Amino acid sequence: ASLVDTPQKSNGTNTIEVADDREDNRSEAEKEAEEDYQKQVVRQRKGTDEEARWVYKQKRYHYGYKKHCLTNVQGIVQKVITTAANRSDTKEFIPLLRGANIPQGTAVLA
C-alpha cells in the first residue's frame, strides 16, 4: 500500500495516539475511542479533511489516505481501494481479491 497525504490537515496542536503502520494491535474499544476523537476534532476545525487519518510510517507522521493496489504479473494495476491512512493492509486483502478472476490455487504475493 502507498500513503497519500491530504493538504487539508487539521490546524493547531493535537495530542493523539497514532498506530504504527502494520502494528495496529489495539482493542476494538481503543479503535472506536480514537475514531470518536477524530470526528470531534474535525467538527471543531473547519477545512479539515473529515475522512483522513494519522499513521506513523517510515519515521514520519502522515495525515491522509492509503491506496491498496492489486496488480498483475506485469505490474499493471487491476484494482485500487482507497482507505484512511490508519487502515491495516490485511483488512483490505480479501476485498482486493474479490472479483479479480484469479484461478484458485494461484500464488499471491502480498
N, C-alpha and C positions, 0 to 999 in steps of 0.2 A: 504494500500500500504506500501511497505517497501523500504527503501533507500539503495542503493549500491554505496559506494564511489569508485571513479576511482583512480588508482595510478598515472595517468597522469595529475596531476593538473597543472595549469598554474604557472610558476615561476615568482617571482617578486612581486611588490606591485600593487594591483589593487584597484580602488575605484569604486564600482558598487552598485546599489540599488538592494537588494535581497528581493524578496517577501517572507513573512511568508507562510508556508505550509497551504493550505486551505483558505488563505486570499488574494488571488490574485484579487483585485478589481481594478486593473489598466485598463486604457483605451486601446483599440487596438493599438493606436499610441504609447503609452508608452511601450507596449509589443514589438512592432516592433523595436522601438529605442534600447531597451535592446538587442534584437536578433542581430541587426546590429552591436552593440558594441561588443557583444560576438564573432561574426565572425571576426571582425577586430583584437581583442586581439589574437585569435587563429592563424591568419595569421602571426602575429608578433613574436610568440613564437613557435618554432618547438618543437615537442614532446608533445604538449598539446592535450588532447582528444577533438576533434572538436565538438562532439555531446553532451557532458556532460554539465550540467548547475549547477549554485549555487542555493541553497534553505536553508532557516533557519528553523530548526525543533528541538524541544526539547532542546532549548537553545544552539544549535550548528549549525555552518555552514557546509553544506555538498556540495561537488562538485562531481556529478556523475549522477546516474540514479535512476528511481523509477520503481519498479515492481508492477503492478496492477494485482491481482490474483482473479480468480473465483474458489471457492471450493464447493464441495457438502456438504451434511449434516454431513457426517463423517469427513470432513476436508481434503479430498483428492483433490489435485489441478487438476482442469479441464482445465484451460486456463490461460496463463500469457501473459500480454502485457508489454513490457519494453519501457519506455519513458525517456526523460530528467527529471532530478530531479525537475525542476520547473513546470512541467505539473500538472494541477489540477486533482484530483481523479474523480471529476464529469465529466470531459471531456472524460474519458475512461470507464465510467459505461455502456453506451449503446453498444460500441464496444465489451466489455467483454461478454455481454449477447447475442450478435448476434451468431447464430449457436450453442447455448448451449442446445437447445431442452428442454427448461423449459416450462412446460404447462402454458397456460395463466391463470392468477389468482393466481399463486403461490406466496407466500410471499418471498421477497428477502431481506436479511439483508445486509445493507451497512454501 
